Amino acid sequence: MDPTDSTVRDFGAGGETHVCTYEYDAETPASIAVIHAICALTDVDPIDAPTELGFVLYEHVDPNALDTLLADGTGDGDVVVSFEVTNGYTYAVDVADDGRVVVRRDA
């Protein structure tokens, strides 16, 4: 799956926030979608993510628990898991049970 939106938005005081929205489903679990969204935001190939980004997801959240909790992305959006991933930048990640992953990073 490709990101549905990858933009730079100005959120006041002249600061820029990069935002990427990505969708997941039964074929692409939430944990994989998180990596793909961060990679889309940083222009990194997901295969190179551990080296290029300098982290692996399980250092920040349990990928199996994330996938189990959010299932196949067919919920109604009432369940949202939020966490941060850091590697010099801080990525604010929101993953909803309706199949949406939103990643934000200040420029």
CORTAMO-V473062 format. One record per residue. RES is the residue in one small letter. PSI is psi in degrees with one decimal (NA if undefined). Layout:
# CORTAMO-V473062
{{RES/PSI} {RES/PSI}}
This chain:
# CORTAMO-V473062
{{m/145.7} {d/155.0} {p/142.3} {t/-19.0} {d/131.6} {s/101.9} {t/166.5} {v/125.9} {r/144.6} {d/121.3} {f/54.5} {g/160.7} {a/24.7} {g/-1.3} {g/146.7} {e/142.9} {t/127.1} {h/132.1} {v/133.2} {c/129.8} {t/132.4} {y/147.8} {e/144.0} {y/165.5} {d/-165.1} {a/-28.6} {e/-25.4} {t/98.2} {p/159.6} {a/-42.3} {s/-39.3} {i/-38.9} {a/-36.2} {v/-47.5} {i/-44.4} {h/-38.8} {a/-44.9} {i/-40.6} {c/-39.9} {a/-38.0} {l/-30.9} {t/2.2} {d/47.3} {v/138.8} {d/130.2} {p/-30.6} {i/-33.2} {d/4.1} {a/-49.9} {p/-40.1} {t/-49.3} {e/-38.7} {l/-22.6} {g/20.6} {f/164.0} {v/148.6} {l/-38.9} {y/-9.4} {e/-14.6} {h/-27.6} {v/152.0} {d/107.7} {p/-38.0} {n/-41.8} {a/-41.5} {l/-48.1} {d/-40.0} {t/-44.9} {l/-40.4} {l/-6.5} {a/-130.0} {d/11.8} {g/20.8} {t/16.9} {g/-170.6} {d/9.2} {g/5.4} {d/-24.1} {v/121.3} {v/128.8} {v/125.1} {s/137.9} {f/169.1} {e/146.0} {v/132.5} {t/145.9} {n/35.5} {g/-37.0} {y/160.0} {t/124.6} {y/119.4} {a/119.8} {v/129.0} {d/124.6} {v/119.8} {a/154.8} {d/-1.0} {d/9.3} {g/10.2} {r/136.4} {v/125.9} {v/125.6} {v/131.1} {r/141.3} {r/128.3} {d/143.6} {a/NA}}
